[in-house]
Amino acid sequence: MSVDRPVPVPRTAVALGISDPVEKARAELKATLAAIEVKANVPKRVGHGVDRGVAQAREFARVNPTGAAATVVGVAVAAGLAVWGLVRLYTR
């Protein structure tokens, strides 16, 4: 049941079986730099989070349109009250 295809290695991992120390060091450096790039790329991570949130909101609206409409109205009321409160504090 053994297949002779190579197993794909993630960008942030080092392939097993590298015997040459120079090649191993290069592979470790490449994996480390890839891991730093993945971890430090905050705008990309935020973008993925926003995409997940939008997908969840769309799914919620598809499953429960009344609840989605109530949520939108509630957020609009909260924003209006917040603005009204800030203007009232500023004008006093």
The first five atom37 places (N, CA, C, CB, O) and aatype in JSON, in Angstrom:
{
  "aatype": [12, 15, 19, 3, 1, 14, 19, 14, 19, 14, 1, 16, 0, 19, 0, 10, 7, 9, 15, 3, 14, 19, 6, 11, 0, 1, 0, 6, 10, 11, 0, 16, 10, 0, 0, 9, 6, 19, 11, 0, 2, 19, 14, 11, 1, 19, 7, 8, 7, 19, 3, 1, 7, 19, 0, 5, 0, 1, 6, 13, 0, 1, 19, 2, 14, 16, 7, 0, 0, 0, 16, 19, 19, 7, 19, 0, 19, 0, 0, 7, 10, 0, 19, 17, 7, 10, 19, 1, 10, 18, 16, 1],
  "atom_mask": [
    [1, 1, 1, 1, 1],
    [1, 1, 1, 1, 1],
    [1, 1, 1, 1, 1],
    [1, 1, 1, 1, 1],
    [1, 1, 1, 1, 1],
    [1, 1, 1, 1, 1],
    [1, 1, 1, 1, 1],
    [1, 1, 1, 1, 1],
    [1, 1, 1, 1, 1],
    [1, 1, 1, 1, 1],
    [1, 1, 1, 1, 1],
    [1, 1, 1, 1, 1],
    [1, 1, 1, 1, 1],
    [1, 1, 1, 1, 1],
    [1, 1, 1, 1, 1],
    [1, 1, 1, 1, 1],
    [1, 1, 1, 0, 1],
    [1, 1, 1, 1, 1],
    [1, 1, 1, 1, 1],
    [1, 1, 1, 1, 1],
    [1, 1, 1, 1, 1],
    [1, 1, 1, 1, 1],
    [1, 1, 1, 1, 1],
    [1, 1, 1, 1, 1],
    [1, 1, 1, 1, 1],
    [1, 1, 1, 1, 1],
    [1, 1, 1, 1, 1],
    [1, 1, 1, 1, 1],
    [1, 1, 1, 1, 1],
    [1, 1, 1, 1, 1],
    [1, 1, 1, 1, 1],
    [1, 1, 1, 1, 1],
    [1, 1, 1, 1, 1],
    [1, 1, 1, 1, 1],
    [1, 1, 1, 1, 1],
    [1, 1, 1, 1, 1],
    [1, 1, 1, 1, 1],
    [1, 1, 1, 1, 1],
    [1, 1, 1, 1, 1],
    [1, 1, 1, 1, 1],
    [1, 1, 1, 1, 1],
    [1, 1, 1, 1, 1],
    [1, 1, 1, 1, 1],
    [1, 1, 1, 1, 1],
    [1, 1, 1, 1, 1],
    [1, 1, 1, 1, 1],
    [1, 1, 1, 0, 1],
    [1, 1, 1, 1, 1],
    [1, 1, 1, 0, 1],
    [1, 1, 1, 1, 1],
    [1, 1, 1, 1, 1],
    [1, 1, 1, 1, 1],
    [1, 1, 1, 0, 1],
    [1, 1, 1, 1, 1],
    [1, 1, 1, 1, 1],
    [1, 1, 1, 1, 1],
    [1, 1, 1, 1, 1],
    [1, 1, 1, 1, 1],
    [1, 1, 1, 1, 1],
    [1, 1, 1, 1, 1],
    [1, 1, 1, 1, 1],
    [1, 1, 1, 1, 1],
    [1, 1, 1, 1, 1],
    [1, 1, 1, 1, 1],
    [1, 1, 1, 1, 1],
    [1, 1, 1, 1, 1],
    [1, 1, 1, 0, 1],
    [1, 1, 1, 1, 1],
    [1, 1, 1, 1, 1],
    [1, 1, 1, 1, 1],
    [1, 1, 1, 1, 1],
    [1, 1, 1, 1, 1],
    [1, 1, 1, 1, 1],
    [1, 1, 1, 0, 1],
    [1, 1, 1, 1, 1],
    [1, 1, 1, 1, 1],
    [1, 1, 1, 1, 1],
    [1, 1, 1, 1, 1],
    [1, 1, 1, 1, 1],
    [1, 1, 1, 0, 1],
    [1, 1, 1, 1, 1],
    [1, 1, 1, 1, 1],
    [1, 1, 1, 1, 1],
    [1, 1, 1, 1, 1],
    [1, 1, 1, 0, 1],
    [1, 1, 1, 1, 1],
    [1, 1, 1, 1, 1],
    [1, 1, 1, 1, 1],
    [1, 1, 1, 1, 1],
    [1, 1, 1, 1, 1],
    [1, 1, 1, 1, 1],
    [1, 1, 1, 1, 1]
  ],
  "atom_positions": [
    [[0.82, -1.17, 0.0], [0.0, 0.0, 0.0], [0.87, 1.25, 0.0], [-0.94, -0.01, 1.19], [0.35, 2.36, 0.15]],
    [[2.16, 1.1, -0.16], [3.07, 2.23, -0.16], [3.09, 2.89, -1.53], [4.48, 1.78, 0.24], [3.13, 2.22, -2.56]],
    [[3.06, 4.2, -1.52], [3.12, 4.97, -2.75], [4.42, 5.75, -2.74], [1.88, 5.93, -2.9], [4.82, 6.28, -1.7]],
    [[5.08, 5.82, -3.88], [6.39, 6.47, -3.95], [6.31, 7.95, -4.27], [7.25, 5.78, -4.97], [7.3, 8.54, -4.72]],
    [[5.16, 8.56, -4.07], [5.04, 10.0, -4.3], [5.58, 10.75, -3.09], [3.56, 10.4, -4.57], [5.4, 10.3, -1.96]],
    [[6.26, 11.88, -3.31], [6.72, 12.66, -2.16], [5.54, 13.31, -1.44], [7.74, 13.74, -2.6], [4.57, 13.74, -2.06]],
    [[5.66, 13.38, -0.13], [4.62, 14.01, 0.68], [4.84, 15.51, 0.63], [4.66, 13.49, 2.16], [5.95, 15.98, 0.85]],
    [[3.77, 16.29, 0.33], [3.95, 17.74, 0.28], [4.3, 18.29, 1.67], [2.67, 18.43, -0.26], [3.72, 17.88, 2.68]],
    [[5.24, 19.21, 1.69], [5.7, 19.81, 2.94], [5.2, 21.25, 2.98], [7.28, 19.74, 3.07], [5.37, 21.98, 2.0]],
    [[4.59, 21.68, 4.1], [4.16, 23.08, 4.19], [5.35, 24.03, 4.08], [3.42, 23.33, 5.51], [6.5, 23.65, 4.31]],
    [[5.05, 25.28, 3.71], [6.13, 26.27, 3.56], [6.88, 26.51, 4.85], [5.57, 27.59, 3.05], [8.06, 26.85, 4.83]],
    [[6.22, 26.32, 5.98], [6.84, 26.63, 7.27], [7.44, 25.41, 7.94], [5.83, 27.27, 8.19], [7.71, 25.45, 9.14]],
    [[7.65, 24.34, 7.21], [8.24, 23.11, 7.77], [9.48, 22.74, 6.98], [7.22, 21.94, 7.77], [9.67, 23.18, 5.84]],
    [[10.32, 21.92, 7.59], [11.54, 21.44, 6.96], [11.31, 19.98, 6.58], [12.78, 21.59, 7.9], [10.83, 19.18, 7.38]],
    [[11.65, 19.64, 5.34], [11.48, 18.27, 4.87], [12.4, 17.32, 5.63], [11.76, 18.18, 3.36], [13.53, 17.67, 5.97]],
    [[11.89, 16.13, 5.89], [12.7, 15.12, 6.58], [13.66, 14.47, 5.59], [11.8, 14.05, 7.26], [13.4, 14.45, 4.39]],
    [[14.75, 13.94, 6.1], [15.67, 13.18, 5.28], [16.75, 14.01, 4.6], [0.0, 0.0, 0.0], [17.44, 13.49, 3.73]],
    [[16.92, 15.25, 4.96], [17.99, 16.06, 4.38], [19.26, 15.73, 5.16], [17.66, 17.61, 4.43], [19.34, 15.98, 6.37]],
    [[20.24, 15.17, 4.47], [21.46, 14.75, 5.16], [22.58, 15.79, 5.06], [21.95, 13.43, 4.6], [23.43, 15.86, 5.95]],
    [[22.59, 16.58, 4.02], [23.63, 17.6, 3.85], [23.36, 18.75, 4.83], [23.66, 18.13, 2.37], [22.28, 19.33, 4.82]],
    [[24.35, 19.08, 5.7], [24.11, 20.13, 6.69], [23.84, 21.5, 6.07], [25.29, 20.22, 7.61], [23.08, 22.28, 6.62]],
    [[24.46, 21.8, 4.94], [24.24, 23.09, 4.29], [22.81, 23.16, 3.75], [25.27, 23.32, 3.14], [22.11, 24.16, 3.94]],
    [[22.37, 22.11, 3.08], [21.01, 22.07, 2.55], [19.98, 22.11, 3.68], [20.8, 20.83, 1.7], [18.93, 22.74, 3.55]],
    [[20.29, 21.44, 4.8], [19.39, 21.46, 5.94], [19.29, 22.86, 6.53], [19.85, 20.45, 7.01], [18.2, 23.32, 6.88]],
    [[20.43, 23.54, 6.65], [20.43, 24.9, 7.18], [19.65, 25.84, 6.27], [21.88, 25.41, 7.35], [18.9, 26.69, 6.74]],
    [[19.8, 25.68, 4.96], [19.05, 26.5, 4.01], [17.55, 26.24, 4.13], [19.52, 26.23, 2.57], [16.74, 27.17, 4.12]],
    [[17.18, 24.96, 4.25], [15.76, 24.62, 4.38], [15.19, 25.17, 5.69], [15.58, 23.08, 4.33], [14.06, 25.65, 5.71]],
    [[15.95, 25.12, 6.77], [15.49, 25.66, 8.05], [15.34, 27.18, 7.97], [16.46, 25.29, 9.18], [14.36, 27.73, 8.49]],
    [[16.29, 27.85, 7.33], [16.2, 29.3, 7.18], [14.99, 29.68, 6.33], [17.48, 29.85, 6.55], [14.27, 30.62, 6.65]],
    [[14.78, 28.95, 5.25], [13.64, 29.22, 4.38], [12.33, 29.02, 5.14], [13.68, 28.31, 3.13], [11.41, 29.83, 5.02]],
    [[12.23, 27.95, 5.92], [11.02, 27.69, 6.7], [10.83, 28.75, 7.78], [11.09, 26.29, 7.34], [9.7, 29.18, 8.04]],
    [[11.91, 29.19, 8.4], [11.81, 30.21, 9.44], [11.34, 31.53, 8.85], [13.16, 30.41, 10.14], [10.47, 32.19, 9.43]],
    [[11.89, 31.92, 7.72], [11.47, 33.16, 7.08], [10.02, 33.09, 6.62], [12.38, 33.47, 5.88], [9.29, 34.08, 6.71]],
    [[9.58, 31.94, 6.14], [8.19, 31.78, 5.74], [7.27, 31.88, 6.96], [7.98, 30.43, 5.03], [6.2, 32.48, 6.88]],
    [[7.68, 31.29, 8.08], [6.87, 31.37, 9.3], [6.77, 32.8, 9.81], [7.45, 30.46, 10.39], [5.71, 33.23, 10.25]],
    [[7.88, 33.54, 9.75], [7.87, 34.95, 10.17], [6.94, 35.75, 9.26], [9.31, 35.55, 10.15], [6.19, 36.6, 9.73]],
    [[7.0, 35.48, 7.96], [6.14, 36.21, 7.02], [4.66, 35.92, 7.3], [6.49, 35.83, 5.57], [3.83, 36.83, 7.28]],
    [[4.35, 34.67, 7.57], [2.95, 34.31, 7.86], [2.49, 34.98, 9.14], [2.8, 32.77, 7.98], [1.38, 35.51, 9.2]],
    [[3.33, 34.97, 10.17], [2.94, 35.51, 11.47], [2.92, 37.04, 11.48], [3.89, 35.0, 12.55], [2.08, 37.63, 12.16]],
    [[3.82, 37.68, 10.76], [3.96, 39.13, 10.84], [3.11, 39.89, 9.83], [5.4, 39.5, 10.65], [3.01, 41.12, 9.91]],
    [[2.5, 39.2, 8.88], [1.72, 39.89, 7.86], [0.32, 40.17, 8.41], [1.63, 39.04, 6.56], [-0.65, 39.48, 8.09]],
    [[0.25, 41.19, 9.24], [-1.0, 41.53, 9.94], [-2.11, 41.94, 8.97], [-0.75, 42.65, 10.95], [-3.24, 41.47, 9.14]],
    [[-1.86, 42.78, 7.98], [-2.97, 43.13, 7.07], [-3.59, 41.91, 6.38], [-2.47, 44.12, 6.02], [-4.8, 41.84, 6.19]],
    [[-2.76, 40.97, 6.0], [-3.28, 39.76, 5.36], [-4.11, 38.94, 6.34], [-2.12, 38.91, 4.79], [-5.16, 38.41, 5.98]],
    [[-3.64, 38.84, 7.59], [-4.38, 38.09, 8.6], [-5.71, 38.78, 8.92], [-3.54, 37.94, 9.88], [-6.72, 38.11, 9.11]],
    [[-5.7, 40.12, 8.99], [-6.94, 40.86, 9.24], [-7.9, 40.67, 8.07], [-6.64, 42.37, 9.46], [-9.1, 40.51, 8.27]],
    [[-7.37, 40.69, 6.87], [-8.2, 40.47, 5.68], [-8.88, 39.11, 5.7], [0.0, 0.0, 0.0], [-10.06, 39.0, 5.37]],
    [[-8.13, 38.08, 6.1], [-8.73, 36.75, 6.21], [-9.81, 36.72, 7.29], [-7.64, 35.69, 6.52], [-10.85, 36.1, 7.11]],
    [[-9.56, 37.4, 8.4], [-10.55, 37.47, 9.47], [-11.82, 38.17, 9.03], [0.0, 0.0, 0.0], [-12.92, 37.74, 9.35]],
    [[-11.66, 39.27, 8.29], [-12.82, 40.01, 7.78], [-13.59, 39.13, 6.8], [-12.37, 41.33, 7.1], [-14.82, 39.1, 6.83]],
    [[-12.88, 38.43, 5.93], [-13.55, 37.55, 4.98], [-14.35, 36.46, 5.7], [-12.53, 36.9, 4.04], [-15.47, 36.15, 5.29]],
    [[-13.77, 35.89, 6.76], [-14.5, 34.88, 7.54], [-15.74, 35.49, 8.19], [-13.59, 34.25, 8.61], [-16.8, 34.88, 8.2]],
    [[-15.6, 36.69, 8.74], [-16.74, 37.36, 9.37], [-17.85, 37.67, 8.39], [0.0, 0.0, 0.0], [-19.02, 37.49, 8.7]],
    [[-17.49, 38.13, 7.2], [-18.49, 38.43, 6.17], [-19.2, 37.15, 5.75], [-17.83, 39.11, 4.95], [-20.42, 37.14, 5.57]],
    [[-18.44, 36.06, 5.6], [-19.06, 34.79, 5.22], [-20.02, 34.31, 6.31], [-17.98, 33.71, 4.96], [-21.1, 33.81, 6.01]],
    [[-19.64, 34.47, 7.58], [-20.52, 34.07, 8.67], [-21.78, 34.94, 8.7], [-19.79, 34.15, 10.02], [-22.88, 34.43, 8.93]],
    [[-21.63, 36.23, 8.47], [-22.78, 37.13, 8.47], [-23.73, 36.8, 7.32], [-22.32, 38.6, 8.37], [-24.95, 36.81, 7.5]],
    [[-23.18, 36.5, 6.16], [-24.02, 36.14, 5.03], [-24.77, 34.82, 5.3], [-23.18, 36.02, 3.75], [-25.94, 34.69, 4.97]],
    [[-24.08, 33.87, 5.89], [-24.71, 32.59, 6.23], [-25.83, 32.82, 7.26], [-23.66, 31.58, 6.77], [-26.91, 32.25, 7.14]],
    [[-25.56, 33.65, 8.27], [-26.58, 33.97, 9.26], [-27.78, 34.64, 8.61], [-26.0, 34.87, 10.36], [-28.93, 34.32, 8.94]],
    [[-27.54, 35.56, 7.7], [-28.64, 36.25, 7.02], [-29.42, 35.3, 6.12], [-28.1, 37.43, 6.19], [-30.63, 35.44, 5.96]],
    [[-28.73, 34.33, 5.54], [-29.42, 33.36, 4.7], [-30.3, 32.43, 5.53], [-28.4, 32.54, 3.89], [-31.42, 32.1, 5.14]],
    [[-29.78, 32.0, 6.69], [-30.51, 31.07, 7.54], [-31.61, 31.78, 8.33], [-29.56, 30.37, 8.49], [-32.7, 31.24, 8.49]],
    [[-31.32, 33.0, 8.82], [-32.25, 33.69, 9.7], [-32.39, 35.16, 9.25], [-31.77, 33.61, 11.17], [-31.78, 36.04, 9.85]],
    [[-33.18, 35.41, 8.2], [-33.27, 36.79, 7.7], [-33.9, 37.75, 8.7], [-34.07, 36.82, 6.43], [-33.53, 38.93, 8.74]],
    [[-34.85, 37.28, 9.51], [-35.47, 38.16, 10.5], [-34.45, 38.57, 11.58], [-36.68, 37.47, 11.15], [-34.38, 39.73, 11.97]],
    [[-33.68, 37.61, 12.03], [-32.64, 37.91, 13.02], [-31.59, 38.85, 12.47], [0.0, 0.0, 0.0], [-31.09, 39.72, 13.18]],
    [[-31.24, 38.68, 11.19], [-30.26, 39.57, 10.57], [-30.8, 40.99, 10.48], [-29.88, 39.07, 9.18], [-30.08, 41.95, 10.74]],
    [[-32.08, 41.12, 10.12], [-32.68, 42.45, 10.04], [-32.75, 43.1, 11.42], [-34.09, 42.38, 9.43], [-32.49, 44.29, 11.56]],
    [[-33.09, 42.31, 12.43], [-33.14, 42.84, 13.8], [-31.75, 43.27, 14.27], [-33.72, 41.79, 14.76], [-31.6, 44.27, 14.97]],
    [[-30.74, 42.51, 13.88], [-29.36, 42.85, 14.25], [-28.96, 44.18, 13.6], [-28.38, 41.73, 13.82], [-28.35, 45.03, 14.25]],
    [[-29.29, 44.35, 12.33], [-28.95, 45.59, 11.62], [-29.65, 46.78, 12.27], [-29.34, 45.49, 10.12], [-29.04, 47.83, 12.48]],
    [[-30.93, 46.62, 12.6], [-31.67, 47.7, 13.26], [-31.06, 48.01, 14.63], [-33.16, 47.33, 13.41], [-30.91, 49.17, 14.99]],
    [[-30.71, 46.98, 15.37], [-30.1, 47.17, 16.69], [-28.77, 47.9, 16.62], [0.0, 0.0, 0.0], [-28.49, 48.78, 17.43]],
    [[-27.95, 47.53, 15.65], [-26.65, 48.21, 15.48], [-26.87, 49.67, 15.07], [-25.77, 47.48, 14.43], [-26.16, 50.56, 15.54]],
    [[-27.84, 49.91, 14.19], [-28.12, 51.3, 13.77], [-28.62, 52.13, 14.95], [-29.17, 51.32, 12.63], [-28.23, 53.29, 15.1]],
    [[-29.48, 51.56, 15.77], [-29.97, 52.29, 16.95], [-28.83, 52.58, 17.92], [-31.08, 51.49, 17.66], [-28.73, 53.68, 18.46]],
    [[-27.97, 51.58, 18.13], [-26.83, 51.78, 19.05], [-25.9, 52.86, 18.53], [-26.05, 50.46, 19.24], [-25.43, 53.7, 19.3]],
    [[-25.63, 52.85, 17.22], [-24.76, 53.88, 16.66], [-25.4, 55.26, 16.77], [-24.44, 53.56, 15.19], [-24.73, 56.24, 17.09]],
    [[-26.69, 55.34, 16.5], [-27.39, 56.62, 16.62], [-27.38, 57.15, 18.04], [0.0, 0.0, 0.0], [-27.16, 58.34, 18.26]],
    [[-27.61, 56.26, 19.01], [-27.57, 56.69, 20.41], [-26.16, 57.14, 20.82], [-28.04, 55.56, 21.32], [-26.0, 58.09, 21.58]],
    [[-25.16, 56.44, 20.31], [-23.79, 56.82, 20.65], [-23.46, 58.21, 20.09], [-22.79, 55.78, 20.11], [-22.87, 59.04, 20.79]],
    [[-23.84, 58.46, 18.86], [-23.6, 59.77, 18.25], [-24.39, 60.85, 18.99], [-23.97, 59.77, 16.75], [-23.85, 61.92, 19.28]],
    [[-25.64, 60.58, 19.29], [-26.47, 61.53, 20.03], [-25.85, 61.84, 21.39], [-27.9, 60.97, 20.21], [-25.81, 63.0, 21.8]],
    [[-25.38, 60.81, 22.07], [-24.75, 61.03, 23.38], [-23.48, 61.85, 23.29], [0.0, 0.0, 0.0], [-23.25, 62.73, 24.11]],
    [[-22.66, 61.57, 22.29], [-21.42, 62.34, 22.12], [-21.71, 63.8, 21.79], [-20.54, 61.72, 21.02], [-21.06, 64.7, 22.31]],
    [[-22.69, 64.04, 20.92], [-23.04, 65.42, 20.58], [-23.62, 66.13, 21.78], [-24.04, 65.46, 19.42], [-23.33, 67.31, 22.01]],
    [[-24.42, 65.44, 22.55], [-25.0, 66.05, 23.75], [-23.92, 66.41, 24.75], [-26.03, 65.11, 24.4], [-23.96, 67.48, 25.35]],
    [[-22.94, 65.52, 24.94], [-21.81, 65.82, 25.85], [-20.98, 67.01, 25.34], [-20.9, 64.58, 26.02], [-20.52, 67.83, 26.12]],
    [[-20.8, 67.07, 24.03], [-19.99, 68.14, 23.45], [-20.68, 69.5, 23.57], [-19.69, 67.84, 21.99], [-20.02, 70.51, 23.81]],
    [[-21.99, 69.53, 23.42], [-22.71, 70.8, 23.42], [-22.99, 71.32, 24.83], [-24.01, 70.65, 22.68], [-23.4, 72.48, 24.98]],
    [[-22.79, 70.55, 25.84], [-23.04, 71.01, 27.22], [-21.88, 71.78, 27.75], [-23.34, 69.87, 28.13], [-21.93, 72.24, 28.9]]
  ]
}
